[in-house]
Amino acid sequence: MIARSLFRHTAFALGVAASTLSGAAQSATPAKNVIIFMGDGTGLSSLNAASIYGYNKPQSLFIQSLPGLALSDTSTATQWVTDGGAGATAIATGVKTNNGILSQSAAAIKDQKDGEILKTFFEYAREHGLSTGAVSNDDRQGVTNALTAAFFAHNNNRGKSGEIFEEMLAPKSGLPGLDVAISLGRPEVFEQVKAMGRDPLADIKAHGYVFADSITALKKIDQSRTRGIMLTDDLQMDLKTGVDDAIARLSRNPKGFVLVVFSDCHTGKARTSLSRIVEMDNIMREVAAGRKQDTLLLWTADHSYDLRIKGEGLTETLKKNEGKKITSAVSLEDEHTAEEVPVMAIGPGSERVHGFISNTDVFHILMQAPGWEQATAAVAGGTR
């Protein structure tokens, strides 16, 4: 068992029932499954631009129509501006930490000192008998990227892909490792594992996984094989195929599953970033169509950044233009920013997503959806 943090989780405030969106009643049936869509850098300005890019009108993404909507603080334990490690840790554990850290307390110092291990949402899921999975299109670290790794790994340096990968196979908690991992990033991950003196393929086999090096190879593996790892170097990896395969394998567990899906929507290139938002939004739309009755689907971001449409009076911002031409009016500064990011949800538990909240509150929303944590009236907004 993983020790709880010395920091006590601050209970997330639901408020009065009348304050829920559209006066919706709280879910009578707990969520069987939970799918978390993590869009790197998908703040309000990015979603606005993506909607115009994809549909030539605002508020046309699927996620912009969801019944659950909140704005989440993104600060860390010590700074107003977060990185992916601290941002994802707050969501995965309900506790704020420092930049560069994965699911350890704020006593951790990046690459120097460990903090206390923080129990993650996936570790609770494991204790309840659910299957766990991660899908990522990060082209360097793959599933060891901070936004997925915070759900299953504990490290004082988010960049240590080799250590994170080994913990994915054999968690420090003693619980079973991730069931399904599908992503890019094979060269970097395998290089770091080998630098540790280990053989990644031998370790994968030793822990009972089937391995594929491409989406094509993955599709040939019978979906009754519920413990699988696909790591590729193919930059054209189709995220939707990865998500569909992960869900098919994880769904064979009658107790349910939890899955985190990551898309790098903070690439430094406006067209690529906006295309990826539209792509993951469509994936969530398709998944929700068949699963919203028993599955909480939640989209959020670790942070925002300065991607926005600028310039009144410019011909590039005329509404009569084709939507994809809006990229010529996009101003892009790559640095992270401190403002709130949206949290959008549908399915059992989504009625708890409303108002201004803390990133740590997202953890409690996740925990309450399957009934693993009771909602209590507390100071609104959690630990800021």
C-alpha positions in Angstrom: 0.0 0.0 0.0 1.2 3.5 -0.8 1.2 5.8 2.1 -1.1 8.8 1.9 0.5 12.2 1.8 1.1 14.0 5.1 -0.9 16.7 3.3 -4.5 15.9 3.8 -6.6 16.0 0.7 -8.9 19.0 0.8 -12.4 17.8 0.0 -13.9 19.2 -3.1 -17.0 21.3 -2.6 -20.0 20.4 -4.6 -22.1 23.3 -3.1 -25.8 23.1 -3.1 -27.6 20.8 -5.6 -29.3 23.8 -7.1 -25.9 25.2 -8.1 -25.1 22.3 -10.4 -25.4 23.0 -14.1 -29.1 23.1 -15.3 -30.1 22.0 -11.8 -28.9 18.5 -12.7 -29.3 15.9 -10.0 -26.2 14.1 -8.8 -25.5 10.7 -10.6 -27.6 8.0 -9.1 -25.3 5.4 -10.7 -21.5 5.5 -10.1 -19.3 5.6 -13.2 -18.0 2.1 -14.2 -15.2 3.6 -16.2 -13.3 6.9 -16.3 -11.5 8.3 -19.3 -9.3 11.4 -18.9 -8.4 13.4 -22.0 -5.3 15.6 -21.3 -4.7 18.2 -23.9 -1.3 19.8 -23.4 -1.8 23.6 -23.3 -5.5 23.5 -24.2 -6.5 26.8 -22.6 -9.5 28.8 -23.6 -7.7 30.7 -26.4 -6.5 27.5 -27.9 -10.0 26.0 -27.9 -11.4 29.2 -29.5 -8.8 29.1 -32.3 -9.2 25.3 -32.8 -13.0 25.7 -33.2 -12.6 28.4 -35.8 -9.8 26.4 -37.5 -11.9 23.2 -37.7 -15.4 24.6 -38.2 -15.1 28.3 -39.2 -17.2 29.2 -36.2 -16.7 29.5 -32.4 -17.9 27.0 -29.8 -18.3 24.2 -32.3 -16.0 21.6 -30.7 -17.7 18.7 -29.0 -16.1 19.6 -25.7 -17.6 23.1 -25.9 -21.1 21.5 -25.7 -20.6 19.3 -22.7 -22.8 19.7 -19.6 -20.0 19.8 -17.1 -17.9 22.9 -17.3 -15.5 24.5 -14.8 -12.4 26.8 -14.9 -9.5 25.3 -13.0 -6.6 27.1 -11.3 -3.3 25.7 -12.6 -0.7 26.9 -10.0 1.8 24.7 -8.2 2.7 24.4 -4.6 5.2 27.3 -5.0 4.6 29.0 -8.3 1.8 30.6 -10.2 2.9 29.1 -13.5 3.0 25.3 -13.8 4.8 22.7 -15.9 3.3 19.4 -17.0 4.7 17.5 -14.0 3.2 19.6 -11.3 0.0 20.2 -13.3 -0.7 16.5 -13.9 0.3 15.6 -10.3 -2.4 17.9 -8.9 -5.0 16.2 -11.1 -3.7 12.7 -10.5 -3.2 13.0 -6.7 -5.2 16.0 -5.4 -2.0 17.5 -4.0 0.1 20.4 -5.4 3.8 19.9 -5.9 6.7 21.6 -7.6 7.5 21.9 -11.2 9.4 19.0 -12.7 8.1 16.5 -10.1 5.8 13.5 -10.7 3.4 12.5 -7.9 5.7 13.3 -5.0 5.1 16.0 -2.4 6.4 19.5 -2.5 9.3 18.4 -0.4 10.8 17.0 -3.6 13.5 19.0 -5.4 13.9 18.3 -9.1 16.7 15.8 -9.7 18.0 16.2 -6.1 15.6 15.0 -3.5 12.6 12.8 -3.3 9.4 14.0 -1.7 6.7 11.8 -0.1 5.0 9.5 -2.5 1.5 10.7 -3.4 -1.2 8.0 -4.0 -2.6 8.4 -7.5 -6.1 7.9 -9.0 -4.8 5.0 -11.0 -3.5 3.4 -7.8 -6.9 3.7 -6.2 -8.4 2.1 -9.4 -6.0 -0.8 -9.1 -7.0 -1.4 -5.5 -10.7 -1.5 -6.7 -9.8 -4.1 -9.3 -10.1 -1.9 -12.4 -7.8 -2.1 -15.4 -5.5 0.9 -16.3 -4.2 2.3 -19.5 -2.5 5.2 -21.2 -2.3 6.4 -24.8 0.0 9.3 -25.9 1.1 11.0 -29.1 4.1 12.6 -27.4 6.9 12.1 -29.9 9.8 12.0 -27.5 8.7 10.5 -24.2 5.5 8.7 -25.2 3.6 7.4 -22.2 6.4 8.4 -19.9 5.5 12.1 -20.6 4.5 13.9 -17.4 0.8 14.2 -18.3 0.3 10.4 -18.4 3.1 9.4 -16.1 1.8 11.3 -13.1 -1.0 8.8 -12.9 1.3 5.8 -12.4 4.8 6.9 -11.5 6.6 8.8 -8.7 9.8 10.5 -9.6 11.7 13.7 -8.7 12.5 14.3 -12.4 9.8 14.1 -15.0 12.5 13.6 -17.7 13.7 10.2 -16.4 11.8 8.2 -19.0 13.8 5.0 -18.3 12.9 5.0 -14.6 9.3 6.0 -15.3 9.0 3.1 -17.9 10.3 0.6 -15.4 7.9 1.8 -12.8 5.1 1.5 -15.3 5.9 -2.2 -15.6 6.6 -2.8 -11.9 5.1 -0.1 -9.6 6.8 0.8 -6.3 3.4 0.2 -4.7 3.5 -3.5 -5.4 0.3 -3.2 -7.3 0.1 -4.5 -10.9 1.6 -2.3 -13.6 -0.3 -0.5 -16.3 -2.4 -2.9 -18.4 -2.2 -1.1 -21.7 0.3 1.5 -22.9 0.2 2.8 -26.5 2.4 5.6 -27.7 5.2 7.2 -29.7 8.6 7.7 -28.0 10.3 4.3 -28.4 13.8 5.6 -29.3 14.1 7.9 -26.2 12.4 5.5 -23.8 14.4 2.5 -24.9 17.7 4.5 -24.9 17.1 5.6 -21.3 16.2 2.1 -20.2 19.3 0.6 -21.8 21.4 3.3 -20.1 20.2 1.9 -16.8 21.7 -1.5 -17.8 18.4 -3.1 -18.6 16.9 -4.7 -21.6 13.4 -3.1 -22.3 12.1 -5.9 -24.4 13.2 -8.5 -21.9 11.6 -6.5 -19.1 8.3 -6.2 -21.0 8.2 -9.9 -21.6 9.1 -10.7 -18.0 6.2 -8.7 -16.7 3.7 -10.6 -18.9 3.1 -8.0 -21.7 2.8 -8.6 -25.4 4.8 -6.0 -27.4 4.1 -4.3 -30.7 6.3 -1.7 -32.4 3.6 -0.2 -34.6 -0.1 0.3 -34.8 -0.2 -2.2 -37.6 1.4 -4.8 -35.5 -0.8 -3.9 -32.5 -4.0 -4.5 -34.6 -2.8 -8.1 -35.4 -2.7 -9.0 -31.7 -5.9 -10.5 -30.5 -7.7 -8.2 -28.1 -8.1 -11.0 -25.6 -4.5 -10.2 -24.8 -5.3 -7.5 -22.2 -1.8 -6.6 -21.1 0.0 -5.0 -24.0 2.6 -2.3 -24.8 2.9 -0.6 -28.2 5.8 1.8 -28.5 6.6 3.2 -32.0 8.8 5.8 -33.7 6.2 6.4 -36.4 5.3 10.0 -36.2 2.1 9.3 -38.1 0.7 7.1 -35.3 -3.1 7.4 -35.4 -4.3 8.5 -31.9 -7.8 7.3 -32.5 -6.7 3.8 -33.4 -4.6 3.7 -30.2 -7.5 4.8 -28.1 -9.9 2.4 -29.7 -7.5 -0.5 -29.2 -6.9 0.5 -25.5 -10.6 0.7 -24.8 -11.3 -2.7 -26.5 -8.6 -4.4 -24.3 -9.4 -2.6 -21.1 -13.2 -3.2 -21.5 -12.7 -6.9 -21.0 -12.5 -6.3 -17.3 -16.1 -6.5 -16.0 -15.1 -4.3 -13.0 -14.3 -1.4 -15.4 -11.2 0.6 -16.3 -9.5 4.0 -16.2 -7.7 5.4 -19.1 -5.7 8.6 -19.7 -5.3 9.9 -23.2 -2.7 12.5 -24.0 -2.3 14.7 -27.0 0.5 17.2 -27.5 -1.4 20.3 -28.5 1.5 22.6 -27.5 3.8 21.9 -30.3 5.1 25.4 -31.1 3.3 25.2 -34.5 -0.2 26.7 -34.7 -1.6 24.4 -37.5 -0.3 21.2 -35.8 -1.5 22.2 -32.4 -5.0 23.2 -33.6 -5.3 20.1 -35.7 -4.6 17.9 -32.7 -7.2 19.6 -30.6 -9.8 19.0 -33.3 -8.6 15.4 -33.6 -8.8 14.6 -29.9 -12.1 16.4 -29.6 -13.5 14.1 -32.4 -12.1 11.1 -30.6 -13.9 12.1 -27.4 -17.1 12.7 -29.3 -17.0 9.2 -30.8 -16.2 7.5 -27.5 -18.9 9.5 -25.6 -21.5 8.4 -28.1 -21.2 4.8 -27.0 -20.1 5.2 -23.4 -21.5 8.3 -21.7 -24.1 6.2 -19.8 -21.5 4.3 -17.7 -18.3 6.3 -18.2 -17.1 9.7 -17.0 -15.3 11.4 -19.8 -13.3 14.4 -18.8 -11.1 16.8 -20.7 -8.7 19.2 -19.1 -5.2 20.7 -19.5 -2.1 21.1 -17.4 -1.7 24.8 -18.3 -2.5 27.3 -20.9 -0.1 29.3 -23.1 -0.2 32.2 -25.5 -1.8 30.8 -28.6 -4.5 33.3 -29.6 -6.1 34.9 -32.6 -5.1 38.6 -32.7 -5.7 41.7 -34.8 -9.0 43.6 -35.2 -9.4 44.9 -38.8 -7.1 42.3 -40.4 -8.2 40.6 -43.6 -7.0 37.3 -42.0 -9.7 37.5 -39.3 -12.7 38.0 -41.7 -15.4 35.5 -41.0 -15.9 34.9 -44.7 -12.4 33.2 -44.9 -12.0 29.5 -44.8 -11.5 28.5 -41.2 -8.0 26.9 -41.7 -6.7 30.3 -42.9 -7.1 31.6 -39.4 -3.6 30.3 -38.6 -2.1 33.4 -40.4 -3.7 35.5 -37.7 -2.6 33.4 -34.8 -0.1 34.9 -32.4 2.0 32.2 -30.7 4.3 32.6 -27.7 5.4 29.2 -26.4 5.8 30.0 -22.7 3.3 28.6 -20.2 0.8 31.0 -18.7 -0.9 31.2 -15.3 -4.6 31.6 -16.1 -7.3 29.1 -15.4 -8.0 26.3 -17.9 -11.3 24.7 -18.7 -12.4 21.3 -17.4 -15.2 19.8 -19.5 -17.0 16.5 -18.8 -20.0 14.3 -19.7 -21.2 11.1 -18.1 -21.7 10.0 -14.5 -20.1 12.5 -12.2 -19.9 15.3 -14.7 -22.5 17.3 -12.7 -19.7 17.9 -10.2 -17.8 19.9 -12.8 -18.8 23.5 -12.4 -17.6 26.9 -11.2 -14.1 28.1 -10.4 -12.1 25.2 -9.0 -8.5 24.2 -8.2 -6.6 21.7 -10.3 -6.5 19.5 -7.1 -10.3 19.4 -7.2 -10.2 17.5 -10.5 -8.8 14.5 -8.5 -11.8 14.6 -6.2 -14.2 14.7 -9.2 -12.4 11.6 -10.5 -12.6 9.8 -7.2 -16.2 10.7 -6.5 -17.5 9.5 -10.0 -17.0 5.7 -9.2 -18.0 6.3 -5.6 -14.5 5.9 -4.0 -14.8 9.2 -2.2 -17.8 10.9 -0.6 -18.6 14.5 -1.5 -18.5 16.9 1.4 -19.2 20.5 1.7 -15.9 22.3 2.2 -14.2 25.5 1.2 -15.0 25.9 -2.5 -12.0 25.5 -4.8 -9.9 23.1 -2.8 -6.3 23.8 -2.0 -5.1 26.7 -4.0 
